[in-house]
Amino acid sequence: MKKQITNEAIYDARKLGGGKMVVLGIQHMFAMFGATVVVPLITGLSISATLLFAGLGTLLFHLLTKGKVPAFLGSSFAFLAGYAAIAPNGEADKLPYACIGVACATILYFILSALFKCFGAHRVMKFFPPIVTGPIIIAIGLTLAPSAINNCSASGDNAGLSWLVAITAIVIIIICNIFGKGMIKIIPIICGVIGSYILAVCLGLVDFTAVKEAAWVGLPVQYDNTVFSVFTNGHTDWGLITTAIITIVPIALATMVEHIGDVSAISSTIGKNCIADPGLHRTLLGDGAATLLASLFGAPANTTYGENTGVLNLTKVFDSRVIRIAAYFAILFSFSPKFAAVVSSVPSATVGGVSLVLYGMISSVGVRNIVENKIDFTSMRNVLIMALILVLSIGIAYSTAGAIAFTIGEVTISLSGLAVGSLVGIILNAIIPGNDYKFQTDEDLGANEIQKDTREM
């Protein structure tokens, strides 16, 4: 059943003093922080830019949704497969190309936003049922798994120590999630990072040279990391741009459905119909606009954060101003290179341990999506769609080439397994008879939510 929050409870929350509002805002910032900074650690994107555009993206989202949805926007894990396909080793010269793909993916957000406005959710979501989005989400996690294992390993004499650090991160995350209370249960990722980081320091696996040399204050955005640098450096790779667009854009099909799940979860938590007011068309527009802004300046794609929804449920304070305070603090921290250097000093083993959990959680969310929606696998239609999505996505990713490449004129286009699997699944769902999926509306939230959390523990 959907929770009902009395008008008196909402009124009392808004009568909080400035000091309590600031403390609650800092709590929201810490709730999102652990997952948000892991994305740039994994991809090689700028940590400072990530924090800056998480804050700015949140403020933009609140502007476009009239401040009616208390959501924080942080780094999206769903796009990790896209970054890995274009810049598998975090190459600085290739990351802007991946960002171009993410920027183009936001076009789908804007299109879906317009469709929701014109036709309503029931008609639009018929093209993106769980039998399509569930396997896509499963494939995202599975195709990322090898990178997590590689991060957990180290060459030479440090191999055993690296795995010790990685396993420590995993154990702490599990303990905090299963046995933790209050805020500890909300931030298991950052607890895992801190605990394994301390162990790595004790084992001599952390180099603090960059931390000592970093300035306390500096600009969070470097021009060479932005999308604009690709078109002004004199050697634009149009083939890689095309590949990035075709590879990354289909990922948005899954993240948009995940976004709808987040808005549904927020509606249940605060007892307000956010799907009707301000409406999915506004929330999708806000999410897409925030991601577009971030990607243009070399930051990861943004998404609404389940961790912060958990904090809302914990505190029962639903005032959107508290979320905006968290955004202001994220922006403030983004202007400290010293802070970014500390985060960058986290060893790869810690990142690997956290990634093992996160990537597994991504696939688990896809499984949950299928189970909660009670997909009928006695139907050969559903079996075929899921089978082809999984086999194409994972099979191509693990093949020798790692992608399907072909040349049009002088441009070489490379399609990742995820891109092929997503496109095939959407097309098959549209043309094979028997699509009886009905999108759950706000009244059905308690019975069947399409919830995401590629980050939530």
N, C-alpha and C positions, 0 to 999 in steps of 0.2 A: 504494500500500500504506500501511496505517496505521502510523505510527511507533511503535516499541516503546521505552519508556524504562525502564531498569533500576531496580530498587529502590534500588541503591547510588547512582544519580544523583540520585534524589529525596531520599534521605537526606542526601547531601552538600549539596544546595540548602538543606535545612532546618537545616543546621549553620552557616549564614552568621552572621557577627557582626552586632551591631546597626547598626554604621556602614554596612556594605555593604547591609544591608536598607533603610536609609533612602535611600541613593543610588539603589538600584534602584526604590524607590517614587517618588522624584522623577522618575526617567526615565519611569515609567509615566504620571505626571501630565502631563509635557510631551508625551508621545505623544498623549494624548487632548485636550490643551488647545486645539490649533489648530482642530480641527473643532468642539469643544464651544462655544467662544465665538463662532464664526461664526454659529451659529443665532440667538442673541439679537441679534447685529448686524444680521441680515437681517430678523428679525421685529419687533424693537422690544421684546422681552421683557427683563427685568432680567438683566444679566450676573452680578451678585452672587448673585441667587437661583438662576441656572443652575448656578454653581459649587457652591453650598451643596447643592442637591438632586442634583447629580451625585455628590457625596460621600456624602450620606445615602442616596441610592438604591442606590449600590454596597454600602454596609454592610447595608442591608435585604436586598438580593439575596443576599449572602453568608449572612445569618442564615437565610433561608428555604431556601437550598440546602445548608445545613450546612457551609458553607465549602469545598465540594468542587469548585467551578467557579471557576477564577482569571480571572474576567471583570470588566472595569470598565464601568460604565454611564454613558454621556454623552448629549449631545443627539442626538435622532433627526432626520435630514434628511427622512425620508419624510413627516413631518407638515407640512412647510413649505407644501405646497399648501393644506392646511386652514387654516393661519393666514392665508395670503394671501387665501383666499376670504372669510374673515370680517372681517379687518382688513387690506385690501390695502395701505394706507399706514402700517401699524404704529400705527394709532390706539389710544391708551392706554385709551380707554373701551370699545373693542371687543375688545381682547386677552383680557380675562377671559372673555368669551363663547366665544372660541375654546378657551380652557382648559377650559371646561365640556364642549365637544365631545370634547376629548382625554380628560378624566376618564371620560366615558361610554364611550369606546372601550375603556377597560381592562376593561369588563365582558366583552368578547369574549375577552380574555386569560384571565379567570377561568373562563369557560365552556369554552374549549378546554382549559385545564388540567384541568378536571374530566372532560372527555371522554377525554383521554389517559389519565387515571388509571383510568377505567372500561372503555374499549373498546380502548385501544392506538392506536399511531400509524397503522398501516396503514389502519384503517377510517376514521379521522377525516380524514386528509390526502387521501382520495379526493375530497373536496368542494373542495379547494384545490390542484388540480394546476398545473403550470407554465404550461399554456395559459391559465389565468386570472390567476395572479399575475404572470407575465412581462409581458403587455401592460399590466397595471395599473402596474407599476413603470416601464415605458417611458413611459406617459402622465404619470406624476408629474413626471418630468424635463422632458418637452416642454412641459407646461403652465406650468412655472416659468420657462422660458427668457426670456420678455419682461422679467421683472423684473430679470434679470441684465444684459440689454442696457441697460435704463434706468439701472441703477446705474453702468454704465460711462460713461454720458454726463453731461455737465454743460452748463448753459446759458451763453450768453455767450462770453467770451474763454477760459474754462477748458475748453472741450470737448476740444480737442486734448490738453491736459495730462492730463485725466482718463483719456482712452483710453491715453495713454502709461503712466500708473500701472497701469491695469488690465492692459495687455499685459505689463508688467514682472512682475506677480504670476503671470500665466499661464506666462511663460517660465521663471521661477524654479521653479515647481511641476514643470514638465516636466523641467527639468535635474536637479532633486533626485531625482525619481522614476526617471529613466532612468539617470543617471550617478552618483547619490549612493551613498555607502557607509555602512554601519553605521547610526547613529542618524539621519543626514541623510535617508536613504532612507525612514525610518519617519515623519518629520515634515515632509513637503514642504509641507503646507498652512501651517503656522506659519512656515516659511521664506519662502514666498511673501508672507504677510502682512507679516512684518518687513521684507523687502527692498523691497517696494513702498511700505510705510509710510515708510521712510527716504527714498525718492525723493520722496514727497509732501511730507515735511517740507522737503526741500531746495528744492522748487518753491513753497513757501509755501501749500500747500493744507490745512494742519492748524492748527486753532485749539486752543491749549493753555489757554484761559481756564478751562474747566471742570475741568481737571486741577489748576490752581493753587488753585481754590476748594474742591476736594473734601477732605473730612476723611480722615485716615489710618485711622481706625477708625469703624465704623458698622454698623447692623443691615442684613443683606442682603435682608430682606423688608419690603415696604411693604403695608399693609392694602389700599390702593386697587387694588393689582395682583392681589389674590387673587380666587378664585372667590366667596368669601363676601361680598365687597363688592357683587357684582351683586344680591344679595337683600336688602341692607340700605341701599341708597342711595335708596330710595323711588321709583325709576322703572325697574323691571325690564322689559326688552324680551323678552317670552316668545316672540315670533315669531323673534327673532334666536337665542334659545336653541335653539328647535326646528330652525332652519336649521343651526346649528353642529353639533348632534348628528347630523342626517341627512347632513350634508356630510362630517364628519370620521370618524365611526365606521367607515365602510367601508375607510378607509385602513389600519386595524388588521389587515385580512385579509392585506394584503401584508406588513406589518411582523412579523406572527406567523410567517409562513413564513420571512422573513429571519432572525428570531430562531433558528428551528430550524437554519438554515444556519450561523449563528454557533456554536451549541453543537456542531454537527457538526465545524466547523473547529477548535474548541478541543479536542475529543476527539481528533482526528487529531494535533494539535500536542503534547499532553501524554501521549498514549498511554494514556488512560483512557476508559472507556465512560461519558461523562457523560449520554448518553441513557438508559442503564439505571440509573445511580447518580450523582447523586440522582434522575435522571429528568426528562423534559421537562415533566411536570406541575409539578414544583418550580421549574424554571427559568422557565417561562412565568408562574407565580404570582409569582416574584420580580420579573421584568421588569414585569408589570402593576402590581404593588403600588408599585414605584418610580416608575412613570409617573403613577399616581394621586396619590401624595404630591406629586410635583413640580407637576403641573397644578393641584392645589387651591391651591397657594401662588404661582402665577404664573410657574412655570418651564417650560421646554420638556419635551416627552415624552422619556423616556429609552430607551436601547437598548444592547445589548451592543456593545462597540467592537472592530472588526477591527484597528485600529491597535495596540491592546494585545495582541491575539493575535499580531501580528507581533513585538512586543517579547518575548513569551514564547518565540517561536521563535528569536529572536536571542540571548537570554541563556541559554536552557535552564534557567531558574529558574522553577519552576511552583508555588512556595509561594503560596497565596492570601493569606498575611499581607502580602506585598509589595504586592499590589493594594490591600489595606485601608490601608496606609501612604499610598499615592497618594490615597486617598479622604480621609484626614485632612488632607493638605496642601490639597486642593481646598476643604475646609470652612474651613480657616484663611484662605486667600486671599479667600474670599467675604465676610469681615468687613472688607475694606479698600475703602471707596469710592474712594480715590485710585487703586487698582489698576484698579477698574472704569471710572473716568473715562479712564484711559490707553487702555484697550481701546475705549471708546466714541468716542475721538477718531480712530479709524481712518476714513479718508475713504471715501465711498460707492464711489469708483472701485476701491479695493482690494477691497471687498466684492464688487463686480460682477465683477472679474477672477476671484476665487476661486470665485464662484458659477457662472460660465460653465463652469468645469471640473467643479465638483461636480454641477451639474444634468445636464451631459452624462454624467457617470459614473453617475448614477442610471438614466438611460435605457439606458446600456451594460450595466449589471448586469441589467436586464430582458431585454435581447437575449441576454446570456450564459446567463441562466436557461433561456431557450428552446432555445438551441443545445446546451448541455451535456446537456439532457434529451432531445435528439433528437426534438423534436416533429414529428410526421408531417403536413406540409402538403399531402400528396396527399389527405388526408381533408377533405372539405368541412365536416365538423363542426368541426374545429379552425380552419379558415379563417374560418368564420362567427363563431365565438366571438371570435377575436382581432380580426377586422375591426370588429365592433360595439363592442367595448371601446375600441379606438383612436379610431374615428370619433366615437362619442358623447362620450368623455372630452375629446378635443382640440377637436372641432367646437363643442360647447357652450361650452367655456372661451373660445374665440376668437370666439364669436358676439357680436352687439351687446349683448345683455343679460348675457352671461357666465354665465348659469345658467337653469334652468327654474323659474319661480316660479308658485305657485298658492296660493289662499287657502282655509282651512278655518275657517269661523266668522269670528272676528276676528283669526285668526293667519295671517300670510303666511309660507309655507315656500318656501325657495329651495334647489334641488338643484344642486350644482355638476356639471360634466361628469364629474369623477372619481367622484363618488358614483353618478351614473346608470350610467356605464360599468361600475363594479365590480359593482353590483347585477345588471345585465343579464347580465354574464359569469358570475356565480355561478349565477344561475337557469338560464341556457342549459346550462351544464355539468351541472347536476343533472337536467335533463329530457330532453336530447337523448341518445339511445342511443349507446353506443360509448366510454364513459369507462373506459379500461383502465389508468389510471395506478396505479402501485404505488410507494408511498413507500419510499425507500431507507433501510435501517436502518443501524445502526452498522457492521455487517460490510461494508457497501457504500460506506463513506465515501470511500475512495480512488478508487472508480470514478466516483462521481457525487454531488457535494455541491451542495446548493442554497445557494450562498454569496451573502451580501450584502456589499456595502459601498457605501453611499451617500456614504461619506466617504473610504474608504481609497484612497490614490493608489498 
